[in-house]
Amino acid sequence: MINNNKIRNTNLIFFLLAGILLSGCEPERKGVKAEPKISINDRFPINRRAEIILPLEYLDKRIVLKDGQNNLTLNDTLAVNKTAKEAFFRLFKKIGTRGKIAQPHFSVKIKPNLEIDTENAAYYANVLCVLSYGDGTEIGIYEGAGSDRTLSLEQEGLENAYRNAFTDVIKQIKNDSDTIKAITSDESNTRTRPVYREAEQLPPEYQKLVEAIVTIEVYKDKKLPMHLKANGIRKAHGTGFFINNEGLIITNGHVIKNADKILVLYNHDEHLPDIIALDEWNDLALLDIRIKETPSLKFAEEKDYEVGGEVSAIGSPILKDLKHTVSKGIISSIREIEGYRLIQTDAAINPGNSGGPLVKTDNLRVIGMVTLTVRGEGLGFAVPVETINAFLKAHNVKY
């Protein structure tokens, strides 16, 4: 246990990480009083859709407590999202975070606040919830409080504190006859908020291209930074793309190396791939999800690129929810580094882009694969198409 006096959120060390949002999977813990599961009798039968909106800083908010050599990392975003969905499911048929629900009838803006008593291993959560129609018209404001004491400061205790706070809010809403009348009326049908789809935002020439680009999610048990090990979950992600119409995907070797589990996120589904080949020297890997008639990208002719040529990097930078992000730039140089030929570009490249295609802007043909970046320096590098061709030919791949 970390032996500090009671401290507030504002005195903690917060990290808004350029990392990956962790999922809701949690390792089993002992000694923590579990919140009773929500039964069907607890649910108020409102056949409506609602979205949960958190402050922007909660895209990926961590709390790091430090005491000498000991660190404890808590995922505040995970705790609020998970428990808010559980609670508001008691009211509405379908619950999701912002942008995940098509034309929501209602929105719930949530402002969380947290106190941690490290000496007594206790959490005190407060949530301010603004309930509105989908078009933003306010219905009511509710504030709930909850706490939890655990045998040690762990993620589940944090979640239980928020869970109790949201339970308090739901009780208030159920006892507010004006609010219940508002959310059960048919008026909400005309006050939905439209949700824009990614395809509608992309230029026409890129819409077909991104269909062949996938996000690759990996679970690793070792050698990950401390902030990715919160809650016992070790997860990261990268990008890949189809090279033929038979489900073959190429990506960076470092994306899938030493992974205990690999998931390819494609066409709104998760696929367990086979690893066909891995070239650590050139940082290339070939996966197969065993699906026919997949879209694929076309390769440019070898060395059909030049310094100053316009290029685009496409992938899932920082967060997997940012899939199909298009970053434009130029080829800054063609480098020979330690015997490796690399394309240098100033197109914005971030963690998560690894394995994504670098394409010529004029014809959208693949000239390379994004492999690494020097963060904060505007330097990105890609394995050139000639290296990719040699890798595929060495493994008798038809593409």
ZASELO-568650 format. One record per residue (C-alpha): x, y, z. Coordinates in steps of 0.001 Angstrom, whole numbers, padded with zeros to 6 digits, always signed. Each point is the difference from the previous one (the first is absolute). Example, Ala and Ser with C-alpha at 12.3 -4.5 7.8 and 13.67 -1.06 7.14 Angstrom:
BEGIN
+012300-004500+007800
+001370+003440-000660
***
This chain:
BEGIN
+000000+000000+000000
+001235+003468-000795
+000406+001908+003255
-000982+003567-000869
-002636+002174+001588
-003379+000508-001601
+000444+001664-003357
-002380+001341-002585
-000090-000524-003723
+001520+003403-000578
+003059-000955+002051
+000519-003309-001759
+002258-000480-002975
-002202-000247-003063
+001136-001396-003274
-002012+000659-003157
+001886-002650-001903
+000528-000277-003743
-000744-003660+000402
-002651-002544-000419
-003352-000078+001741
-000155-003157+002067
-002985-002278-000225
-002325-000869+002844
+001602-003385+000689
+001199-000255+003554
+002008-002662+001825
-001818-001601+002914
+000796+001569+003345
-000557-001213+003515
-001081+001931+003030
-002191+002516-001841
-003699+000191+000620
-001681-000362-003384
-002924+002132-001061
-003159-002142-000439
-000779-000734-003633
-002799+001971-001596
-003113-002133-000298
-002763+000421-002537
-002238+001322+002776
+002356+002924+000508
-000473+001174-003571
-002421+002726-000934
-001432-001065-003392
+000687+003021-002242
+000481-000991-003634
+002448+002795-000827
+003651+000513-000937
+002375+002090+002129
+003643+001037-000291
+002480+000744+002752
+002197+003085-000439
+003104+000539+002126
+002343+003021+000100
+002645-000068-002730
+002753-000739+002525
-001717-003339+000627
+000945-001369-003407
+002631-001895+001950
+000492+001244+003538
+002288-001787+002419
+000807+000682+003620
+003511-000861+001111
+000775-000096+003703
+003681+000041+000829
+001712-000848+003260
+003706-000525-000346
+000571-002932-002320
-003612-001166+000087
-002502+001032-002662
-003724-000597-000246
-001727+000798-003295
-003789+000355-000065
-002072+000300-003176
-002517+002719+000835
-001518-000004-003506
-000704-003726+000125
-001612+000263+003442
-002366+002836-000932
-000984-001413-003405
-000623-003508+001275
-002089+000926+003021
-001959+002749-001792
-001081-002482-002677
-001071-002496+002640
-002039+002596+001865
-001780+001635-002927
-000852-003384-001466
-002538-000095+002802
-001822+002816-001788
+000612-000391-003715
-000034-002829-002499
+003355+000793-001588
+002974+001851+001480
+003240+001067-001634
+002726+002621+000099
-000134+003042-002213
-000143-000898-003694
-000660-003685+000671
-003795+000273-000045
-001879+000922-003180
-002281+003026+000485
-000214-000107+003814
-003248+001150+001612
+001848+001155+003128
+003454+001017+001169
+001506-000131+003476
+002887+002405+000551
+002044-001190+002945
+002506+001977+002060
+001791-002378+002391
+001935+000936+003113
+002028-002279+002206
+001644+000019+003418
+002410-002711+001098
+000806-000707+003621
+003239-001950-000417
+000474-000501+003727
-003310-001839+000379
-000121-001408-003549
-003286+001727-000769
-001519+001636-003081
-002581+002802+000028
-001662+000718-003356
-002322+002808-001005
-001721+000222-003394
-001920+002944-001448
-002359-001233-002729
-001798+002297-002447
-002839-001893-001708
-001116+001492-003335
-001887-000893-003149
+002118-001017-002955
-000204+003519-001437
+001512+001440+003178
-003165+001270+001727
+000593-000447+003715
-002375-002166+002063
+001593-000113+003441
+003229+000140+002004
+000839-002613+002618
+002936-000475+002336
+000897-003315+001588
+002583-001103+002536
+001473-003385+000803
+002930-001553+001800
+001829-003274+000344
+002586-001395+002378
+002273-002789-001146
+002786-002000+001569
+002378+001880-002282
-000285+002768-002571
-000992-001823-003188
-001985+000644-003165
-003069-001901+001137
-000355+002174+003080
+000071+003076-002234
-002740-001501-002165
-002148-000871+003003
+000155+003581+001254
-001192+001334-003365
-002586-002783-000226
-001515+001063+003304
-000018+003653-001086
-001850-000806-003249
-002460-002189+001910
-000794+003068+002095
-000671+001994-003197
-002293-002666-001445
-002064-000070+003204
-000463+003761-000209
-001112-000189-003629
-002507-002767+000734
-001487+002110+002786
-000319+003091-002210
-003431-000209-001606
+000675+002912-002383
+003127-001669-001351
-001673-003378-000371
-002829+001669-001894
+002502+001746-002286
+002030-003074-000859
-003014-002268-000528
-001845+002421-002293
+000117-000253-003774
+001558+003464-000159
+003460-001541+000109
-000610-001573-003416
+000245+003443-001606
+003004+001140+002036
+002612-002527-001028
+003520+000989-000954
+001351-001322-003319
+003372-001731+000158
+002363+000525-002909
+001632-003102-001399
+003684-000223-000868
-000720-000750-003657
-001935+003263-000295
+003038+001965+001190
+002567-001567-002331
+000735+001381-003448
-001549-002271-002677
+003396-001224-001189
+000827-001301+003487
-003288-001721+000798
+000871-003142-001956
+003587+000066+001212
-000755-000152+003733
-002193-003080-000426
+003193-002016-000483
+001702+001373+003141
-000458-001766+003354
+000840+000574+003650
+002020-002718+001715
-000482-000367+003748
+002598-001947+001973
+000216-001282+003557
+003502-000410+001361
+001092-001400+003337
+003472+001501+000169
+002112+003006-000915
-002715+002626-000090
+000223+003413+001681
-001397+000253+003508
-002963+002139-001061
-001220-002816-002266
+000049-002505+002851
-002770+001599+002044
-002660-002470+001093
+002088-002968-001092
-000786+000745-003637
+002843+000368-002464
-001455+001193-003259
+001192+002049-002942
-000911+000416-003648
+001367+000635-003459
-001179+000147-003604
+000096-002360-002970
-001459-000316-003488
-001214-002687-002379
+002347-000846-002862
-002372-002336-001873
-003625-001079-000063
+000560-003125+002105
+000398+001495+003456
+003795+000474+000071
+001119+002995+002058
+003445+001560+000230
+001156+001988+003024
+003122+000787+002014
+001760-002845+001736
+000297+001964+003238
-003801+000397+000155
-000629-003729+000484
+003341-001253+001330
-000278-001790+003369
-003786+000462+000036
-001987-002458+002100
-003144+000847-001944
-000624+001841-003274
-003317+001394-001217
-000592+001523-003427
-002813+002567+000106
-001645-000031-003425
-003505+000680-001262
-001396+000547+003541
+001229-003410+001142
+002976-001590+001752
+002063-002684-001751
+002685-002298+001398
+002751-000119-002645
+002653-002570-000809
+003571+001288-000120
+001316-001042-003413
+003421+001652+000094
+002099+002314+002181
+003124+001877-001138
+001482+001733+003016
+002905+001459-001974
-002258+001967-002331
-002802+000364+002572
-002632-001735-002143
-002684-002565+000830
-002672-001804-001992
-003360-001002+001523
-002933-002001-001365
-003596+000393+001240
-001318-002622-002486
-002673+002164-001600
-000629+000164-003734
-000794+003033-002140
+001700+002512+002270
+000871+003417-001439
+003706+000596-000643
+002469+002776-000730
+002048+000324-003185
+003775+000365+000116
+001948+002609-001942
+002912-000989-002208
+003250-000403+001880
+001774+003302+000635
-002871+001869-001665
+000319+002838+002502
+002282+002962+000504
+000989+002578+002571
-002628+002745+000136
-002790-002299-001203
-003280+000297+001872
-001012-002992+002131
-002685-001025+002493
+000357-002232+003072
-003160-001810+001070
-000561-001860+003251
-001250+000034+003592
+002216+002473+001894
+000003+000100+003812
-003468-001550+000465
-001607-002795-001982
-003155+002126-000202
+002007+002361-002229
+000174-002595-002773
+000256+001150-003630
+001731+003244+000937
+001576+001536-003126
+003168+002104+000449
+001524+001743-003002
+003609+001070-000517
+002934-000374-002346
+002932-002344-000421
+002754+001817+001849
+002821-002312-000974
+000970-003532-001029
+002309-001332+002674
+002493-002816+000302
+000226-000640+003741
+002144-002878+001261
-000438-001734-003346
-003775+000445-000085
-001733+002060-002669
-002722+002178+001553
-002356+002708-001224
+000050+003069+002235
-003200+002079+000151
-001389+002947+001911
-003563-001412-000084
-001328-000183+003572
+000786-003458+001384
-000765-001135+003545
-000061-003245+002003
-002777-002120-001477
+000876+001006-003578
+002591-002775-000145
-000790-002430-002811
-002191+002436-001907
+000564+000865-003656
+001880+003008-001327
-001609+000834-003355
+000685+002432-002818
-002601+002741+000156
-000458+000183-003773
-000946-003654-000644
-000370-001484+003539
+002436-002807-000767
+002002-001448+002899
+003647+001061-000015
+000806-001148+003521
-001095-001034+003473
+000209+002305+003003
+002423-001516+002484
+001329+002573+002472
-000005+003643+001023
+002209+002302+002012
-002618+001525+002283
-000082+003762+000230
+002421+000416-002892
-002329-000309-003009
+002003-002943-001279
-001670-003158-001268
+001400-002966-001879
-001501-002682-002230
+001268-003312-001370
+000037+000484-003792
-002082-002005-002451
+003023-001837-001401
+000748-001472+003447
-003644-001032+000385
+000013-001641-003443
+003119-002008+000846
-001591-001188+003258
-003215-001126-001721
+001823-001709-002876
+002234-001849+002459
-003148-001545+001466
-001662-000710-003374
-002873+002357+000653
-002293+000901-002893
-001137+003601+000079
***
